[in-house]
Amino acid sequence: MSNSINKCKSNETAACCCVDVGTIIDNEDCTAEYENVFTSESLAQEKLQALTQAARDVESEPCQIVSQIDNVEDGYQLSAKFHFCCGAECLIFQLKLR
């Protein structure tokens, strides 16, 4: 007779097969990227300001933001990278954008 509790991974507790949060949020992926094309440069700037505020709302240490707006064939492309100090903040930021 096999016991399903013994099939848990080493990072899970034997009592309930609960996963340790550290196995999901391991702080290796702390960067979120955003890219979109807007019909005007002012709309792209507005979105960048909104994204920056969302990052500032979740940061515990200053989020490093690198962005640019390029004139492309279809309008203005906003490209931005948000690097947080930990994976949890990055995840919260991404969830806020949904």
C-alpha positions as CSV (number, residue, x, y, z in Angstrom):
1,M,0.0,0.0,0.0
2,S,1.6,3.3,-1.1
3,N,1.2,6.4,0.9
4,S,0.5,9.5,-1.2
5,I,2.0,11.8,1.5
6,N,5.4,10.3,0.8
7,K,5.2,11.4,-2.9
8,C,5.6,15.0,-1.8
9,K,8.7,16.9,-2.9
10,S,11.4,17.7,-0.4
11,N,10.2,21.3,-0.3
12,E,6.7,20.2,0.7
13,T,5.5,19.4,4.2
14,A,4.6,15.8,4.8
15,A,1.4,16.8,6.6
16,C,-0.5,18.3,3.7
17,C,1.8,18.5,0.6
18,C,1.8,22.2,0.9
19,V,4.5,23.9,-1.2
20,D,7.0,26.2,0.5
21,V,6.6,29.8,-1.0
22,G,10.3,29.8,-1.7
23,T,9.9,27.2,-4.4
24,I,7.5,29.4,-6.3
25,I,9.0,32.9,-5.6
26,D,12.7,32.3,-5.7
27,N,13.9,35.9,-6.3
28,E,15.6,34.9,-9.5
29,D,13.0,36.6,-11.7
30,C,12.7,40.1,-10.4
31,T,12.2,41.9,-13.8
32,A,8.9,42.6,-15.5
33,E,8.8,43.8,-19.1
34,Y,6.1,45.8,-20.8
35,E,5.8,46.6,-24.5
36,N,2.9,48.1,-26.5
37,V,2.2,50.4,-29.4
38,F,0.1,53.6,-28.9
39,T,-1.5,55.9,-31.4
40,S,0.2,58.9,-29.9
41,E,3.3,59.7,-27.9
42,S,1.2,61.3,-25.2
43,L,-0.7,58.1,-24.7
44,A,2.5,56.2,-24.4
45,Q,3.8,58.7,-21.8
46,E,0.5,58.4,-19.8
47,K,0.9,54.6,-19.7
48,L,4.5,54.9,-18.6
49,Q,3.5,57.2,-15.8
50,A,0.8,54.8,-14.7
51,L,3.2,51.8,-14.8
52,T,5.8,53.8,-12.9
53,Q,3.2,54.7,-10.2
54,A,2.2,51.0,-10.0
55,A,5.8,50.0,-9.5
56,R,6.3,52.7,-6.8
57,D,3.2,51.5,-5.0
58,V,4.7,48.0,-4.5
59,E,8.4,48.6,-4.1
60,S,10.2,48.3,-0.8
61,E,13.5,49.5,-2.3
62,P,13.7,51.7,-5.4
63,C,12.5,49.8,-8.5
64,Q,15.0,50.3,-11.4
65,I,13.0,51.4,-14.4
66,V,14.4,51.5,-17.9
67,S,12.1,52.8,-20.7
68,Q,12.0,54.2,-24.1
69,I,9.3,55.4,-26.6
70,D,10.1,54.9,-30.2
71,N,8.3,56.2,-33.3
72,V,7.3,53.1,-35.3
73,E,5.2,52.6,-38.4
74,D,1.9,52.0,-36.4
75,G,2.5,54.8,-33.8
76,Y,4.6,55.0,-30.7
77,Q,6.1,51.9,-29.1
78,L,6.6,52.0,-25.3
79,S,9.2,49.5,-24.1
80,A,9.9,49.3,-20.3
81,K,11.7,47.1,-17.9
82,F,10.9,47.2,-14.2
83,H,13.6,45.5,-11.9
84,F,12.4,44.9,-8.4
85,C,14.5,43.9,-5.4
86,C,12.5,40.7,-4.9
87,G,10.3,38.3,-6.9
88,A,7.3,38.9,-4.7
89,E,7.2,42.6,-5.6
90,C,7.6,41.8,-9.3
91,L,4.7,39.3,-9.0
92,I,2.5,41.8,-7.2
93,F,3.3,44.4,-9.8
94,Q,2.3,42.1,-12.6
95,L,-0.9,41.1,-10.9
96,K,-1.8,44.8,-10.5
97,L,-1.6,45.2,-14.3
98,R,-4.2,42.5,-15.0
